[in-house]
Amino acid sequence: MISGEGAGRVIVVDDEPDLRDTVAEYLSMNGLRVERAGDGAELDLRLAEGPADLIVLDLRMPGEDGLSIARRLRAEGDIGILMLTAADELVDRIVGLEMGADDYVMKPVDLRELLARVRAVLRRRRAPALPAGPAAGEGAAAGMVVFGRCRLDLEAHRLYGPDGAEIPMTAMEFDLLRAFAENPNRVLSRDRLLDLAHNRDWEPFDRSIDVRVTRLRKKIEDDPAKPQVIKTVRGAGYVFATARPRV
């Protein structure tokens, strides 16, 4: 677990040596512990040496591309993923978010923006771990919010299913659930959700909210195709529909 903003282990994965070295050196100069990898295989070697808190991942690489790596990393466990994408790769950015990436930065990379987003992801991911989730049927602890069949622990940044097992989610997904939890039965526009989730500096008309709401529905709804917990309000945004208080 991350103990401080600069304490997380970051691995920069890019097949372009100049860009990889520039990004790694800049992040290192600003107090982050950074390692480098030229492709997925080299990344696996770094991860075999110990877990990382965040992967800065280029999407367009020969061999195993970034989307495949992101999908594999997310399936294997809880790890932060920040994508590097070209400005004209809107589809790749959307697919990358669907794979569970926490954020993205467009090339050519602005190093100050990259540093800010890296720190934001690490900061959102910093939370005390719990030994286990609450078992089904047990009373929930203070700060636990019911989302359909799931329970969200606001203090520990953890989502639990009906069987008490933890359900993996990204830092941005947690921020969205927290925004909904703090505004029950209130219609929230996409712009407002971006404000509440601390990502208001994303580009205009960004579809990240829609992508993440779709992912969240698959986790918390009994029938994601007919959502009853996070509902769409046509032309206005989304609403967390519940008459139930925190338990």
BADRENGU-438832 format. One record per residue (C-alpha): residue number from 1; y, x, z. Coordinates in Angstrom, 2 decimals. Each point is the difference from the previous one (the first is absolute). Layout:
residues N
{NUM {Y X Z}}
...
end
This chain:
residues 247
{1 {0.00 0.00 0.00}}
{2 {3.46 1.23 -0.90}}
{3 {1.85 1.34 3.02}}
{4 {3.40 0.52 -1.60}}
{5 {1.92 -0.41 -3.21}}
{6 {-0.68 3.54 -1.11}}
{7 {-3.42 0.35 1.56}}
{8 {-2.08 -1.80 -2.62}}
{9 {-2.18 1.92 -2.43}}
{10 {1.18 -0.59 -3.58}}
{11 {-1.88 1.01 -3.16}}
{12 {1.89 0.14 -3.31}}
{13 {-2.32 -0.67 -2.95}}
{14 {1.38 0.76 -3.47}}
{15 {-1.37 1.89 -3.01}}
{16 {3.46 1.42 -0.82}}
{17 {0.29 3.22 2.06}}
{18 {3.79 0.18 -0.13}}
{19 {0.52 -3.57 1.19}}
{20 {-2.78 0.30 2.57}}
{21 {1.48 3.18 1.46}}
{22 {3.56 -1.35 -0.03}}
{23 {-0.96 -3.20 1.82}}
{24 {-2.20 1.82 2.52}}
{25 {2.62 2.63 0.76}}
{26 {2.77 -2.59 0.46}}
{27 {-2.08 -2.10 2.36}}
{28 {-1.03 3.12 1.92}}
{29 {3.64 1.10 0.31}}
{30 {0.70 -3.35 1.64}}
{31 {-2.57 0.35 2.75}}
{32 {-3.12 -1.52 -1.54}}
{33 {-3.43 1.66 0.02}}
{34 {-0.86 0.10 -3.70}}
{35 {-2.99 1.12 -2.07}}
{36 {-0.53 -0.07 -3.76}}
{37 {-2.70 -1.13 -2.40}}
{38 {-0.12 0.10 -3.78}}
{39 {-2.46 -2.85 -0.52}}
{40 {-2.39 -2.40 1.70}}
{41 {-2.70 2.61 0.53}}
{42 {2.41 2.37 1.74}}
{43 {1.29 -2.89 2.08}}
{44 {-3.54 -0.74 1.15}}
{45 {-0.33 3.61 1.15}}
{46 {3.21 -0.29 2.03}}
{47 {-1.16 -3.28 1.56}}
{48 {-3.37 1.55 0.86}}
{49 {1.93 2.44 2.20}}
{50 {1.52 -2.87 1.98}}
{51 {1.70 -3.38 -0.36}}
{52 {3.46 -0.39 -1.53}}
{53 {2.67 -2.51 0.93}}
{54 {1.59 -0.31 -3.42}}
{55 {-0.86 0.85 -3.60}}
{56 {2.85 0.48 -2.48}}
{57 {-1.93 -0.85 -3.15}}
{58 {0.90 0.37 -3.67}}
{59 {-1.49 -2.83 -2.06}}
{60 {-0.26 1.74 -3.36}}
{61 {-2.45 2.89 0.31}}
{62 {-2.85 1.21 -2.22}}
{63 {-3.51 -0.74 1.21}}
{64 {0.08 -2.44 2.90}}
{65 {3.41 -1.65 -0.18}}
{66 {2.14 -1.05 2.92}}
{67 {-0.98 -3.67 -0.16}}
{68 {-3.67 0.90 0.34}}
{69 {0.76 2.38 2.86}}
{70 {2.13 -2.64 1.77}}
{71 {-2.76 -2.59 -0.31}}
{72 {-2.54 2.45 1.39}}
{73 {2.21 1.12 2.89}}
{74 {0.78 -3.56 1.03}}
{75 {-3.69 -0.94 -0.10}}
{76 {-0.94 3.01 2.14}}
{77 {2.43 -0.59 2.85}}
{78 {3.53 -0.34 1.33}}
{79 {2.34 2.51 -1.62}}
{80 {3.59 -0.15 -1.20}}
{81 {0.51 0.15 -3.76}}
{82 {3.33 0.60 -1.74}}
{83 {-0.19 -0.03 -3.80}}
{84 {2.00 2.03 -2.50}}
{85 {0.47 -1.99 -3.21}}
{86 {1.97 0.32 -3.22}}
{87 {2.94 -2.37 -0.42}}
{88 {-1.72 -1.99 -2.78}}
{89 {-3.32 -0.50 1.84}}
{90 {0.72 -3.44 1.51}}
{91 {-3.58 -1.16 -0.50}}
{92 {-1.35 3.11 1.70}}
{93 {2.34 -0.52 2.96}}
{94 {-1.17 -3.59 0.41}}
{95 {-3.66 0.98 -0.30}}
{96 {0.56 2.87 2.43}}
{97 {1.46 -2.38 2.56}}
{98 {-2.96 -2.29 -0.52}}
{99 {-2.24 2.96 0.78}}
{100 {1.73 0.21 3.38}}
{101 {2.70 2.66 -0.48}}
{102 {2.75 -0.13 2.62}}
{103 {2.90 0.92 -2.26}}
{104 {0.96 1.76 -3.22}}
{105 {2.68 2.35 -1.33}}
{106 {0.88 0.19 -3.67}}
{107 {0.24 3.21 -2.01}}
{108 {2.12 2.01 -0.43}}
{109 {-0.31 0.29 3.76}}
{110 {3.10 -0.09 2.17}}
{111 {-1.10 2.23 2.87}}
{112 {2.25 -1.66 2.58}}
{113 {-1.33 -3.43 -0.89}}
{114 {-3.56 1.31 0.10}}
{115 {0.55 1.49 3.46}}
{116 {1.47 -3.26 1.27}}
{117 {-2.93 -2.03 -1.31}}
{118 {-2.57 2.46 1.36}}
{119 {1.61 -0.19 3.43}}
{120 {0.16 -3.79 -0.22}}
{121 {-3.71 -0.30 -0.77}}
{122 {-0.91 2.40 2.81}}
{123 {2.29 -1.83 2.39}}
{124 {-1.49 -3.41 -0.85}}
{125 {-3.49 1.36 0.42}}
{126 {0.72 1.47 3.42}}
{127 {-1.58 -2.29 2.62}}
{128 {-2.36 0.33 2.97}}
{129 {-3.64 -0.54 -0.87}}
{130 {-2.11 -2.64 1.70}}
{131 {-3.60 0.69 1.05}}
{132 {-1.14 -3.30 -1.53}}
{133 {1.31 -3.31 -1.22}}
{134 {-0.24 -3.20 2.04}}
{135 {-3.35 -1.69 -0.38}}
{136 {-0.09 -3.45 -1.58}}
{137 {0.64 -2.70 2.56}}
{138 {1.69 2.28 2.52}}
{139 {3.56 -0.51 1.06}}
{140 {2.44 2.13 -1.95}}
{141 {2.25 2.51 1.69}}
{142 {3.77 -0.39 0.15}}
{143 {1.62 0.65 -3.37}}
{144 {-2.98 -1.35 -1.96}}
{145 {0.86 -2.42 -2.82}}
{146 {-2.52 -2.27 -1.73}}
{147 {0.04 0.21 -3.81}}
{148 {-2.58 -2.48 -1.25}}
{149 {-3.41 1.44 0.80}}
{150 {1.49 3.30 1.17}}
{151 {2.05 1.36 2.90}}
{152 {2.83 2.50 -0.27}}
{153 {0.73 2.37 2.89}}
{154 {3.72 0.67 -0.32}}
{155 {0.01 2.84 2.51}}
{156 {-2.97 1.92 -1.38}}
{157 {0.61 -0.77 -3.69}}
{158 {-3.55 -1.29 -0.43}}
{159 {-1.47 -3.03 -1.77}}
{160 {-3.29 -1.46 1.23}}
{161 {-2.40 -2.39 -1.67}}
{162 {-1.80 -2.93 1.65}}
{163 {-2.84 2.31 1.10}}
{164 {2.41 2.39 1.73}}
{165 {-0.40 2.71 -2.63}}
{166 {3.16 1.77 -1.15}}
{167 {1.13 -0.83 -3.53}}
{168 {1.64 2.95 -1.79}}
{169 {3.57 -0.52 -1.16}}
{170 {2.83 2.17 -1.22}}
{171 {3.17 0.65 1.97}}
{172 {1.99 -2.21 -2.37}}
{173 {-2.52 -2.83 0.40}}
{174 {0.45 0.21 3.76}}
{175 {3.78 -0.08 -0.39}}
{176 {-0.31 -3.18 -2.08}}
{177 {-2.29 -1.69 2.53}}
{178 {2.38 0.96 2.79}}
{179 {2.92 -1.47 -1.98}}
{180 {-1.92 -3.25 -0.41}}
{181 {-1.08 0.02 3.67}}
{182 {3.62 0.33 1.12}}
{183 {1.11 -2.82 -2.33}}
{184 {-2.66 -2.74 0.18}}
{185 {0.53 -3.17 -2.06}}
{186 {3.08 1.55 -1.60}}
{187 {0.29 0.52 -3.75}}
{188 {0.62 3.67 -0.75}}
{189 {1.21 1.12 -3.41}}
{190 {-1.38 3.15 -1.58}}
{191 {3.33 1.72 0.62}}
{192 {-0.11 -1.00 3.66}}
{193 {-3.57 1.24 0.33}}
{194 {1.04 3.33 -1.51}}
{195 {2.78 0.19 2.61}}
{196 {-2.34 -0.85 2.86}}
{197 {-2.69 2.40 -1.21}}
{198 {2.50 2.89 -0.18}}
{199 {-0.35 0.42 -3.76}}
{200 {3.27 -1.48 -1.27}}
{201 {0.64 3.09 -2.09}}
{202 {-2.82 -0.85 -2.39}}
{203 {1.06 -0.70 -3.56}}
{204 {1.28 -3.48 -0.96}}
{205 {-2.61 -2.58 -1.05}}
{206 {-2.69 2.06 1.70}}
{207 {-3.37 -1.79 0.12}}
{208 {-1.30 1.85 3.04}}
{209 {0.45 -3.04 2.28}}
{210 {-2.11 -2.21 -2.29}}
{211 {-2.70 2.64 -0.28}}
{212 {-0.20 0.52 3.75}}
{213 {0.05 -3.71 0.82}}
{214 {-2.95 -0.42 -2.37}}
{215 {-1.86 2.80 1.79}}
{216 {0.80 -1.47 3.42}}
{217 {-1.23 -3.42 -1.03}}
{218 {-3.37 1.48 -0.93}}
{219 {-0.24 1.29 3.57}}
{220 {1.26 -2.92 2.05}}
{221 {-0.51 -3.19 -2.02}}
{222 {-3.22 -2.03 -0.06}}
{223 {0.70 -0.67 -3.68}}
{224 {2.52 2.48 -1.47}}
{225 {0.33 -2.18 -3.13}}
{226 {1.28 -2.86 2.19}}
{227 {1.98 1.77 2.73}}
{228 {0.74 -1.96 3.17}}
{229 {1.40 2.81 2.16}}
{230 {2.46 1.86 -2.24}}
{231 {1.19 -2.63 -2.44}}
{232 {2.09 0.38 -3.14}}
{233 {3.22 -2.02 -0.12}}
{234 {0.74 -0.27 -3.70}}
{235 {3.31 1.58 -0.91}}
{236 {0.70 1.02 3.60}}
{237 {-2.61 2.44 1.34}}
{238 {-2.73 -0.23 2.61}}
{239 {-0.53 -1.67 3.37}}
{240 {-2.39 0.75 2.87}}
{241 {-1.15 -3.55 0.72}}
{242 {-1.09 -0.48 3.58}}
{243 {0.75 -2.33 2.86}}
{244 {-1.90 2.21 2.39}}
{245 {1.85 2.31 2.39}}
{246 {-1.01 3.57 0.75}}
{247 {-3.07 0.18 2.18}}
end
